[in-house]
Amino acid sequence: MMLLTAGTRGDVEPFAVLARQAASRGHDVRLALPDDAEAPEGVDAVALGLDVRRMLSPAGRTPRALARHVRDEVRHGMRRLFAAAVRETVAFDPDVVVHHPLVLSAPMVADSLGVPRVLVEFAPVATPSERFPAAGGPTATRDLGAANRFTYAVPRAAARLLDADVARAAAGLPGGRRPARRSPSRATLMAVSPALLPRPDDWPERVHQTGAWYDGAASPDPVVREFVDAGPCVVASFGSMARGDASARGQAIVTAARSHGLRVLLVTGWGGLALPPGCCGPDVLAVRSTPLDAVLPRATLAVHHGGAGTSHAVARAGVPAVVVPVTADQPFWAAQLHRLGVAAAPVPLRRASAGALTQAMGDALSRRARAAEVGHLVRREHGVQRALDVLESL
């Protein structure tokens, strides 16, 4: 089983869980992941030549700087990714290829090897529906009715911009020849909780909505565990999102939490949050990372960016949330969590002041009963086991 993923921690960790669980069932598994991702212990893992953190960190925000960054970093990084995915898959010679949507060379190499291919989605981006728009598109928070289906053309068009780079990766195929036609995926694993996004009636049967993939194996540092066990607290994490003023966001979150008598565990991640010296105190602990599944059930409230993985972890813990979406599928999840009644209305990044967060936290705290109800439903799901059942059925 060849597993190919790309992206940030929320794209890598579920694949690592799938790899571990597949290996425990006796499957021969290889996981290909970005260079800056930590290889899971006990899993055969290879790097794909992609530094995601570098790709997501342009040197400037001017149009010229962004264009240069796309040309010099993003485009070259994706070329390395496509070529490495082909090379490593051919070398492993798997029975099935399971891949993230960003690994655009996966269909080509699966067809060349004559093995089935399975697409993985952590948010609806490649499987159209009239019931909601594509996550990550410009209209991700607006229901356009029957026109929702057309929003899925946006990610497809973006992928087509890289067709020439995918074609270059064909040099790594047996005989160096790209298949004339791309076969459709044998199945799609939609790693999304039906409690957060009920399955629409227009998804085809080959789409299997498994629920999120997690195993809850990690434990927090004793210092973190002692802090979250000491009393009501907010867990704040912006994951890999480092845009804007991290110190200002950290100060706004701490100030808002203190206004509600709450302590703060600030998970700084890749630099999306920082703790200014003036906010230090015994009621605040800042750490670079911690396993969210281990600390969130002890939290009173979560403040996060709305990534698919974090959104599912918070929902699974039964904790209400304040969501400050930054990019990609985050506005979609922020809006959806609010519709479900488990989160306050989304707070735009540019308006994430102490005042706005204080008000949003008050709203979120009133939703604790609903959050607990949804958490109970999400915890009953066994997403990774169901995903493996689908793969074994192929």
C-alpha positions in Angstrom: 0.0 0.0 0.0 1.6 3.3 -1.1 0.4 6.4 0.8 1.2 9.8 -0.7 0.5 13.0 1.1 1.5 16.7 0.9 0.7 19.8 2.9 0.8 20.8 6.5 0.5 18.8 9.7 -3.3 18.4 9.2 -2.6 16.6 5.9 0.2 14.4 7.2 -1.0 13.2 10.6 -4.1 11.4 9.3 -2.0 9.6 6.7 0.5 8.6 9.5 -2.4 7.2 11.5 -3.6 5.2 8.4 -0.1 3.9 7.8 0.3 2.7 11.4 -3.1 1.0 11.5 -2.6 -0.6 8.1 0.7 -2.0 9.3 -0.9 -3.3 12.4 -3.3 -5.3 10.2 -0.3 -6.9 8.4 -0.1 -4.8 5.3 3.2 -3.7 3.7 3.0 0.1 3.8 5.2 2.9 2.6 4.3 6.5 3.5 5.7 9.4 1.4 5.4 12.8 3.0 6.9 16.3 2.9 10.6 16.7 4.0 9.7 18.9 6.9 7.2 16.4 8.4 8.2 14.2 11.2 8.2 10.5 10.1 6.0 8.4 12.4 7.8 5.9 14.5 7.6 2.3 13.2 6.4 3.3 9.7 8.4 2.9 6.5 8.5 6.6 5.4 10.3 8.4 2.5 10.6 12.2 1.8 9.0 13.8 -1.3 11.5 16.7 -1.7 9.0 19.3 -0.6 9.5 21.8 2.2 6.0 22.9 3.0 7.0 25.5 5.6 9.3 27.2 3.1 6.6 27.1 0.4 4.1 28.8 2.7 6.6 31.5 3.8 7.1 34.1 1.0 9.8 36.7 1.6 7.3 39.5 1.0 3.6 40.3 0.3 3.9 42.6 -2.7 2.6 41.3 -6.0 6.2 41.1 -7.3 7.5 39.2 -4.2 4.6 36.7 -4.4 5.1 36.1 -8.1 8.8 35.5 -7.5 8.0 33.1 -4.6 5.5 31.1 -6.8 8.1 30.8 -9.5 11.1 30.0 -7.4 9.7 28.1 -4.5 6.2 26.8 -5.1 6.6 25.7 -8.7 9.9 24.0 -8.1 8.7 22.4 -4.9 5.7 20.9 -6.7 7.9 19.6 -9.5 10.1 17.8 -7.0 7.0 16.5 -5.3 5.5 15.1 -8.5 8.8 13.5 -9.6 9.5 12.0 -6.1 5.9 10.5 -5.9 6.4 8.7 -9.2 10.0 7.5 -8.3 9.1 6.2 -4.9 5.9 4.6 -6.0 7.5 2.8 -8.9 10.3 1.6 -6.5 7.8 0.3 -4.0 5.6 -1.4 -6.6 2.4 -1.4 -4.5 -1.0 -3.1 -5.0 -2.9 0.2 -4.4 -2.0 3.9 -4.4 -3.7 6.1 -1.8 -3.1 9.9 -2.3 -3.8 13.4 -1.2 -5.3 15.7 -3.9 -2.1 17.7 -4.1 -0.1 14.7 -5.4 -1.2 15.3 -9.0 1.2 12.7 -10.4 -0.4 9.8 -8.4 -3.0 9.0 -11.0 -0.4 8.7 -13.7 1.9 6.4 -11.8 -1.0 4.2 -10.6 -2.2 3.8 -14.2 1.3 3.0 -15.4 1.6 0.3 -12.8 -2.0 -1.0 -13.4 -3.1 -0.7 -9.8 -6.2 0.9 -8.3 -6.0 4.4 -7.0 -7.8 5.9 -4.1 -8.2 9.7 -3.5 -8.4 11.1 0.0 -10.2 14.3 0.9 -10.2 16.0 4.3 -12.7 18.6 3.0 -14.9 18.5 -0.1 -12.7 19.9 -2.8 -12.7 17.3 -5.6 -16.1 15.6 -5.3 -18.8 18.0 -6.5 -22.1 18.5 -4.8 -25.1 20.8 -5.2 -25.6 20.8 -1.4 -22.5 22.9 -0.5 -19.7 24.8 -2.3 -16.2 23.6 -2.7 -14.1 24.1 0.5 -11.3 26.4 -0.2 -12.9 28.3 -3.1 -13.9 32.0 -3.1 -17.5 31.1 -2.3 -16.8 28.5 0.4 -19.1 30.1 3.0 -22.0 30.9 0.7 -24.7 28.4 -0.4 -25.3 29.0 -4.1 -27.9 26.2 -4.4 -27.7 24.3 -7.7 -24.7 26.5 -8.7 -22.6 25.0 -5.8 -21.5 22.2 -8.2 -19.7 24.7 -10.4 -17.5 26.0 -7.6 -15.6 22.7 -7.8 -14.2 23.8 -11.2 -11.9 26.3 -9.3 -9.6 23.6 -7.7 -9.7 21.7 -11.0 -8.5 24.7 -12.9 -5.7 25.4 -10.4 -4.5 21.8 -10.8 -4.5 22.1 -14.6 -2.0 25.0 -14.3 0.5 22.3 -13.2 -0.1 19.9 -16.1 3.3 20.6 -17.6 5.0 19.8 -14.3 3.1 16.6 -13.9 4.1 15.6 -17.5 7.7 16.1 -16.6 7.4 13.6 -13.8 6.6 10.9 -16.4 10.3 10.5 -16.9 10.3 8.3 -13.8 7.7 5.9 -15.1 8.6 2.5 -16.4 9.7 3.1 -20.0 9.3 6.9 -19.4 5.9 7.0 -21.1 2.9 8.8 -19.6 -0.4 6.9 -20.0 -2.6 8.3 -22.7 -5.7 8.6 -20.5 -6.1 9.0 -16.8 -8.4 6.4 -15.1 -10.8 7.6 -12.5 -10.1 6.8 -8.9 -11.4 3.4 -7.8 -12.7 5.1 -4.6 -12.6 8.3 -2.6 -12.1 8.3 1.1 -13.8 11.4 2.5 -12.2 11.6 5.9 -14.9 13.9 7.2 -17.3 13.3 10.1 -20.9 13.0 9.1 -21.7 14.7 12.4 -19.9 17.8 11.1 -20.9 17.5 7.4 -23.9 15.2 6.7 -23.4 13.2 3.5 -25.1 14.8 0.6 -27.5 12.8 -1.5 -25.6 13.5 -4.8 -22.2 11.9 -3.9 -21.6 8.8 -5.9 -21.4 5.4 -4.2 -17.6 5.2 -4.7 -17.3 8.1 -2.2 -16.9 6.6 1.3 -17.4 9.1 4.1 -15.3 7.4 6.8 -15.1 10.1 9.5 -11.8 11.6 10.6 -8.6 9.5 11.0 -7.0 9.6 14.5 -5.7 7.1 17.0 -5.2 9.3 20.1 -1.9 7.5 20.9 0.1 10.6 21.9 0.4 12.0 25.5 1.1 15.6 26.4 4.2 16.7 28.3 3.7 16.5 32.1 3.9 20.3 32.4 1.2 20.7 29.8 -1.0 18.1 31.5 -0.6 19.7 34.9 -1.5 23.1 33.4 -4.7 22.0 31.7 -5.8 19.9 34.7 -5.4 22.9 37.1 -8.6 24.7 36.1 -10.8 26.1 33.3 -8.7 27.1 30.3 -8.7 28.0 26.7 -6.6 26.0 24.2 -5.5 28.2 21.4 -3.8 26.9 18.2 -3.3 28.4 14.7 -1.5 25.3 13.5 0.7 26.1 10.5 -0.8 29.5 9.9 1.9 32.1 10.4 0.4 35.1 8.6 0.2 38.5 10.2 1.2 39.6 13.7 1.5 36.5 15.9 2.2 38.5 19.1 -0.9 40.7 18.6 -3.0 37.6 18.2 -1.5 36.0 21.3 -2.2 39.2 23.3 -5.8 39.4 22.1 -6.5 35.8 23.0 -5.0 36.1 26.5 -6.7 39.4 27.2 -10.1 38.0 26.0 -9.7 34.8 28.0 -8.8 36.7 31.2 -11.9 38.7 30.8 -13.9 35.4 31.2 -11.7 34.2 34.1 -10.0 31.6 31.9 -6.4 30.5 31.7 -4.7 30.0 28.3 -2.6 27.2 26.8 -1.1 28.9 23.8 0.2 26.4 21.1 2.4 28.5 19.0 2.9 26.0 16.1 4.8 27.4 13.1 4.6 30.9 14.5 0.9 31.7 14.1 0.7 32.6 17.8 3.3 34.2 20.1 3.2 35.2 23.7 4.3 38.9 24.3 6.3 39.5 27.5 3.6 41.7 28.9 1.1 38.8 28.8 3.2 36.4 30.8 1.8 35.0 34.1 0.9 31.8 35.9 -2.4 31.7 34.0 -0.7 31.3 30.6 1.5 28.5 29.2 3.0 28.8 25.7 4.3 25.6 24.0 5.4 25.0 20.4 3.3 21.8 20.0 1.2 19.4 22.0 -1.2 16.5 20.9 -4.5 18.3 20.7 -6.5 15.1 21.2 -4.9 14.7 24.7 -5.5 18.3 25.9 -8.7 19.4 24.3 -11.1 17.2 26.4 -9.7 19.0 29.5 -10.4 22.5 27.9 -13.3 24.8 28.5 -13.0 26.5 25.1 -10.8 26.3 22.0 -9.6 29.2 19.7 -8.3 27.9 16.4 -7.9 28.6 12.7 -10.5 26.2 11.4 -8.2 23.6 9.6 -10.0 20.3 9.0 -7.8 18.3 11.5 -8.2 20.9 14.3 -11.9 21.4 13.6 -12.5 17.6 14.0 -10.2 17.4 17.1 -12.1 20.2 18.8 -15.5 18.8 17.8 -14.4 15.3 19.0 -13.5 16.7 22.4 -17.0 18.2 22.8 -15.5 21.7 23.3 -17.1 24.9 21.9 -14.9 27.1 19.7 -14.0 30.5 18.4 -12.7 30.1 14.9 -10.5 32.7 13.2 -10.1 31.4 9.6 -7.0 32.3 7.6 -7.0 30.5 4.2 -7.9 27.4 2.2 -10.7 25.3 3.6 -10.8 27.2 6.9 -13.6 29.6 6.1 -15.7 26.6 5.1 -15.2 24.8 8.4 -15.6 28.0 10.4 -19.0 28.6 8.8 -20.1 25.0 9.1 -19.2 24.7 12.8 -21.2 27.9 13.5 -24.2 26.5 11.6 -24.0 23.3 13.7 -24.1 25.5 16.9 -20.7 24.4 18.2 -18.8 27.6 17.5 -19.4 31.3 17.6 -19.7 33.3 14.4 -16.3 33.3 12.6 -14.0 36.1 13.5 -12.1 37.5 10.4 -8.4 37.5 10.9 -8.1 41.2 10.4 -10.7 41.8 13.1 -9.3 39.4 15.7 -9.0 42.1 18.4 -9.3 41.5 22.2 -12.8 43.0 22.1 -14.0 40.9 19.2 -12.6 37.7 20.8 -14.1 38.5 24.2 -17.5 38.8 22.6 -17.0 35.6 20.5 -15.8 33.7 23.6 -18.9 34.6 25.5 -21.0 33.4 22.6 -19.0 30.1 22.3 -19.3 29.4 26.1 -23.1 29.5 25.7 -22.8 26.6 23.2 -21.2 24.1 25.6 -24.2 21.7 25.7 -24.5 21.5 21.9 -20.7 21.0 21.6 -20.9 18.1 24.1 -23.8 16.6 22.1 -21.8 16.7 18.8 -18.7 15.5 20.5 -20.5 12.3 21.6 -21.5 11.6 18.0 -18.1 12.2 16.6 -16.4 10.0 19.2 -18.6 7.1 18.1 -17.0 7.1 14.6 -14.1 4.8 13.7 -12.8 6.6 10.7 -9.5 4.9 10.1 -10.9 1.4 10.6 -13.6 2.1 8.1 -11.1 3.5 5.6 -9.0 0.3 5.9 -12.1 -1.8 5.4 -12.7 0.0 2.1 -9.1 -0.4 1.0 -9.1 -4.1 1.8 -12.3 -4.5 -0.2 -10.4 -3.4 -3.3 
